[in-house]
Amino acid sequence: MSAKVPGTRPRGSAPLPVRRALREVADDVVVWRKLRGLTQAQLADRAGISPNTLRRLENADGGITLENVLRVLRALGVLDSLSRALDPYETDVGRLRADEQLPQRVRPKNLTRRDA
């Protein structure tokens, strides 16, 4: 039996915002599947995944690979919408910095050092 460290979660337990997002994505996948008139077996076949994997995704069980989520979104015809939603240049910050050259590397900033 391991001792519980205050302020920590059990290993493998996702933070609450992540669990909420997982539930929302799962619910959206179910709605899209039903709007398309597909059974779980049909969608799983079109996505090239097992029906069990799709069930786990729709139940927000977690542990599903990003590749499998993307396969399902592609099979539902909504993969392009995700790509557009994640496009950094569609945000205010992205548009403001669009002309800047992105660095090849991002190094951590030393927040404690003061230049004198």
C-alpha positions as CSV (number, residue, x, y, z in Angstrom):
1,M,0.0,0.0,0.0
2,S,1.5,3.4,-1.0
3,A,1.2,6.5,1.0
4,K,-1.0,9.3,-0.5
5,V,1.0,12.5,-1.0
6,P,-1.1,15.6,-0.4
7,G,-2.0,17.5,-3.5
8,T,-1.4,14.6,-5.9
9,R,-3.8,12.5,-7.9
10,P,-3.6,8.7,-8.4
11,R,-1.4,7.7,-11.2
12,G,-3.2,7.6,-14.5
13,S,-6.0,9.9,-13.3
14,A,-6.4,12.8,-15.7
15,P,-7.0,16.3,-14.4
16,L,-10.6,17.4,-14.2
17,P,-10.5,19.7,-17.3
18,V,-9.1,16.8,-19.3
19,R,-11.8,14.4,-18.1
20,R,-14.4,17.0,-19.0
21,A,-13.0,17.5,-22.5
22,L,-12.8,13.7,-22.9
23,R,-16.5,13.5,-22.0
24,E,-17.4,16.3,-24.4
25,V,-15.5,14.7,-27.3
26,A,-17.1,11.3,-26.5
27,D,-20.5,12.9,-26.5
28,D,-19.8,14.7,-29.8
29,V,-18.6,11.5,-31.4
30,V,-21.8,9.7,-30.4
31,V,-24.0,12.6,-31.8
32,W,-22.0,12.7,-35.1
33,R,-22.3,8.9,-35.4
34,K,-26.0,9.0,-34.9
35,L,-26.4,12.0,-37.3
36,R,-24.6,10.0,-39.9
37,G,-27.0,7.0,-39.2
38,L,-24.1,4.7,-38.4
39,T,-23.9,1.9,-35.8
40,Q,-20.8,1.5,-33.6
41,A,-19.8,-1.5,-35.7
42,Q,-20.1,0.4,-39.0
43,L,-18.2,3.4,-37.7
44,A,-15.5,1.2,-36.2
45,D,-15.1,-0.6,-39.5
46,R,-14.9,2.7,-41.5
47,A,-12.3,4.0,-39.1
48,G,-10.3,0.8,-39.1
49,I,-10.5,0.3,-35.4
50,S,-12.1,-2.4,-33.2
51,P,-15.7,-1.9,-32.0
52,N,-14.3,-2.2,-28.5
53,T,-12.0,0.8,-29.1
54,L,-14.9,2.8,-30.4
55,R,-17.0,1.9,-27.3
56,R,-14.2,3.0,-25.0
57,L,-14.0,6.3,-26.9
58,E,-17.7,6.9,-26.7
59,N,-17.7,6.0,-23.0
60,A,-14.9,8.5,-22.4
61,D,-12.8,5.7,-20.9
62,G,-9.6,7.4,-21.9
63,G,-6.4,5.6,-23.0
64,I,-7.5,5.8,-26.7
65,T,-4.6,6.8,-28.9
66,L,-4.8,10.1,-30.7
67,E,-4.4,8.2,-34.0
68,N,-7.6,6.3,-33.3
69,V,-9.5,9.4,-32.4
70,L,-8.4,11.0,-35.6
71,R,-9.4,7.9,-37.6
72,V,-12.9,8.1,-36.1
73,L,-13.1,11.9,-36.8
74,R,-12.0,11.2,-40.4
75,A,-14.6,8.4,-40.8
76,L,-17.3,10.9,-39.5
77,G,-16.1,13.5,-42.0
78,V,-15.1,16.1,-39.4
79,L,-11.3,15.8,-39.3
80,D,-10.8,19.0,-41.3
81,S,-12.9,20.9,-38.7
82,L,-10.5,19.8,-36.0
83,S,-7.5,20.9,-38.0
84,R,-9.0,24.3,-38.5
85,A,-9.9,24.6,-34.8
86,L,-6.3,23.9,-33.8
87,D,-4.8,26.3,-36.4
88,P,-2.7,28.8,-34.3
89,Y,-3.0,31.4,-37.0
90,E,-6.7,31.5,-36.6
91,T,-6.3,33.0,-33.1
92,D,-5.7,36.6,-32.2
93,V,-2.2,35.8,-30.9
94,G,-1.4,33.8,-34.0
95,R,-2.5,36.6,-36.3
96,L,-0.5,39.2,-34.4
97,R,2.7,37.1,-34.6
98,A,2.1,35.7,-38.1
99,D,4.9,37.8,-39.6
100,E,7.5,36.7,-37.0
101,Q,9.8,33.8,-37.7
102,L,9.2,31.0,-35.2
103,P,12.4,29.9,-33.4
104,Q,13.8,26.5,-34.2
105,R,14.0,25.8,-30.4
106,V,12.2,27.3,-27.4
107,R,14.5,27.4,-24.4
108,P,13.1,27.9,-20.9
109,K,13.3,31.4,-19.6
110,N,15.2,32.0,-16.4
111,L,12.6,33.7,-14.3
112,T,14.8,34.2,-11.3
113,R,17.8,35.9,-12.9
114,R,17.8,39.6,-13.1
115,D,20.0,41.4,-15.7
116,A,21.7,44.3,-14.0
